[in-house]
Structure formats: structure tokens, C-alpha cells
Amino acid sequence: MYKLLDLFEIFIAFFKIGAFSFGGGYAMLPFIEREIVNVKGWLSTKEFLDVLAISQVSPGPIAINSATFIGYRYNFVLGSLFATLGVIGFSIIIINIVSPSLEKYKDNQNIATIFKTLRPITIGFILSAFYSTYEKSISDFFSISIFFISFLLLNSKKIHPVYIIIFSGFIGIILKGA
């Protein structure tokens, strides 16, 4: 049965992730991995990568999908609810507090400087998530090939990502088996 303390722990873990990461879902991935895999031990690295894969192909933001899947795995439906509310909770609070003031001070040079400073930090978070995922996912010639082919198709041919996912899935089934 559900323990309120467990649900509160899920909420707090994801609230911290939402509060201290900037730049959207991909920038949150290093925080999610550190908190959920390294600190809490709720998932193994392999399970975390599986959650990322499922979150990627599911509709919606990756951070919310990840929180929902991890919460469900840890404590079923209520775990999903508490994890999801945790990861979005800080943003909701900040938007309601800061948004009215932001419009008032949008031309303030200090505010502009803060946002200019946050942009490279966000890119650093996203690159950190890329590196961490790449390091754990690219393990053989097959995975390296799929990575480079997908990258090239996305950036040179402008093929829709859904087609690349389906194509890669079929290639994986044919070459690696189900």
C-alpha cells in the first residue's frame, strides 16, 4: 500500500530537480539521473536509459514523462502523480510569482544579463545529458552506426524524427532480433 512518506519523498526529489535545473527537459536529465540513479538508487543506469527511451517516444515533455514513469515504477499511480507534480511544482510557483514582475522589468539591463548568462548554462546542461547518455548507450558498432545514421538523416535530409525512430526500430529487430 502507499505510504505517505514515500510519496512525499518522490515529490521532494522531483521538486528539487524542477527547482534547480534550467533549460527544459533535456537540461533536467543530468539532475534526474544524479538524484534518481546515484543518490536515491531508485533505478539502475540501464533502467534510467530505458525510461529516457520511453519518454522520448511518448508524447509530451521528456522531463514530465520521465518523472511520470519513474514515479509509477516506484509507487504506481500515486507515485506518478506526486513525481509529476514535483517536477512541475517549482515552475508553477515561479511563473505565478515572477511572471508579473518580469513584464514590468523586461527592459532592465540586469534582467537581460541574467537571461544571457542562463543560455550557455542551459547548453552545458543539455550537453552533459548528451554525454552521459551517449557514454552509456553507444557500446558497439551497431549502436554507433545507428547514432551516426540518425544524426545525419536528421540534420542533412530533414527527415521527420518519427520515421527515423521507426526505421531504427525495424533495423534493430532485423539485425539484433526481437
QUIDA-V632478 format. One record per backbone hydrogen bond with DSSP energy under -0.5 kcal/mol. NH is the residue of the N-H (numbers start at 1). CO is the residue of the C=O. E is the energy in kcal/mol with one decimal. If there is no record, write none. Layout:
BEGIN
NH&CO&E, NH&CO&E
END
This chain:
BEGIN
4&2&-0.5, 7&3&-2.1, 8&4&-2.5, 9&5&-2.2, 10&6&-2.2, 11&7&-2.5, 12&8&-2.8, 13&9&-2.4, 14&10&-2.2, 15&11&-2.5, 16&12&-2.5, 17&13&-1.6, 18&14&-2.5, 19&15&-2.2, 20&16&-2.0, 21&17&-0.5, 28&24&-1.1, 29&25&-0.8, 29&26&-0.7, 32&28&-2.7, 33&29&-2.9, 34&30&-2.5, 35&31&-2.6, 36&32&-3.0, 37&32&-0.5, 37&33&-2.1, 38&33&-1.6, 39&34&-2.4, 40&35&-2.8, 42&36&-2.0, 43&36&-1.0, 48&44&-2.5, 49&45&-2.3, 50&46&-2.1, 51&47&-2.4, 52&48&-2.3, 53&49&-2.2, 54&50&-2.6, 55&51&-2.9, 56&52&-2.2, 57&53&-1.8, 58&54&-0.9, 65&61&-2.6, 66&62&-2.7, 67&63&-2.4, 68&64&-2.6, 69&65&-2.7, 70&66&-2.8, 71&67&-2.8, 72&68&-2.2, 73&69&-2.4, 74&70&-2.2, 75&71&-2.9, 76&72&-2.5, 79&75&-1.8, 80&76&-2.2, 81&77&-2.4, 82&78&-2.7, 83&79&-2.5, 84&80&-2.6, 85&81&-2.6, 86&82&-2.1, 87&83&-2.5, 88&84&-1.6, 89&85&-1.6, 90&86&-0.7, 92&88&-2.2, 93&89&-2.2, 94&90&-3.0, 95&91&-2.8, 96&92&-1.9, 97&93&-1.6, 98&94&-3.8, 99&94&-0.7, 99&95&-1.3, 101&97&-0.5, 102&98&-2.8, 103&99&-1.6, 104&100&-1.0, 105&101&-2.1, 106&103&-0.7, 108&105&-2.0, 112&108&-2.1, 113&109&-2.3, 114&110&-2.1, 115&111&-2.1, 116&112&-2.2, 117&113&-2.0, 118&114&-2.0, 119&115&-1.4, 120&116&-0.8, 121&117&-1.1, 122&118&-2.5, 123&119&-2.0, 124&120&-2.2, 125&121&-2.2, 126&122&-2.4, 127&123&-2.8, 128&124&-2.2, 129&125&-2.2, 130&126&-2.5, 131&127&-3.0, 132&128&-2.6, 133&129&-2.4, 134&130&-3.3, 135&131&-2.9, 136&132&-1.3, 137&133&-1.8, 138&134&-2.5, 139&137&-1.1, 144&140&-2.2, 145&141&-2.6, 146&142&-2.6, 147&143&-2.3, 148&144&-2.5, 149&145&-2.8, 150&146&-2.6, 151&147&-2.6, 152&148&-2.7, 153&149&-2.7, 154&150&-2.6, 155&151&-2.0, 156&152&-2.7, 157&152&-0.8, 157&153&-0.7, 158&153&-0.6, 159&153&-1.5, 163&160&-0.7, 164&160&-1.3, 165&161&-2.5, 166&162&-2.5, 167&163&-2.7, 168&164&-2.8, 169&165&-2.3, 170&166&-2.3, 171&167&-2.5, 172&168&-2.6, 173&169&-2.2, 174&170&-2.8, 175&171&-3.0, 176&172&-2.6, 177&172&-0.7, 177&173&-1.2
END
